[in-house]
Amino acid sequence: MKLSRRAKRMQQHHARSKDRNAALNMVSLMDIFTILVFFLLVNATSSEVLPSPKNVTLPDSSAEKLPKRNLVIAVNDKEISLQGVPIVSVKAAMKSKDKTIKPLYAALKKSAIKVKDITDKKGVTIMGDKDIPYALLKKIMLTCSGAEFTNLSFAVNQKQSVAES
């Protein structure tokens, strides 16, 4: 029996595909992994993390907003520093009868001119140790508002909410 042209073509096609091994297209696979790596890199660096001094223990909170780029006032049990530069000791700040801390006020006024690229609304982030007294925190906040830094925020450790755990 004689085979038609279509039948011969089908036999040749099946014969060709039998001896071919299955292969992966590596170009597409590499493209997918490259896109995945870029996605992970972009999302991993999207949140800004404040540098935490070793001698400041931040309180825990369920804060949901990310920190902004502001001036950072770090307060521990010994000193108050602005952008990592020590300004005044806690003892001297607490002994003062004024409602504000004059050295911190002067440093804030001085840095307001220098750091216009950091803050857009004159913001300050206070990184206060969780054991500092409220009277000291109140003096720092009054000093900031007196120096026209009215956008105050507090640095905290973000704890997991009940829904996440």
BELVENGI-V26837 format. One record per residue. D_FIRST is the distance of its C-alpha to the first C-alpha in whole Angstrom. Layout:
d_first
D_FIRST
D_FIRST
//
This chain:
d_first
0
4
7
10
13
14
12
12
16
16
15
18
20
20
20
23
25
25
27
29
32
34
37
40
41
45
46
46
48
50
51
52
54
56
56
57
60
62
62
63
66
67
67
69
72
72
75
79
81
84
86
88
91
91
94
93
92
90
90
87
86
83
83
80
81
80
83
84
85
89
92
92
95
95
98
98
101
103
102
101
99
97
94
94
98
101
103
106
106
106
109
111
109
110
113
114
115
113
110
108
108
109
107
104
105
106
103
101
102
102
98
98
98
96
93
92
88
88
89
89
91
94
92
93
91
94
92
95
95
95
99
100
103
103
106
104
101
103
105
102
101
104
104
100
101
105
103
100
97
97
93
93
91
91
88
87
85
82
81
78
79
78
75
73
74
//
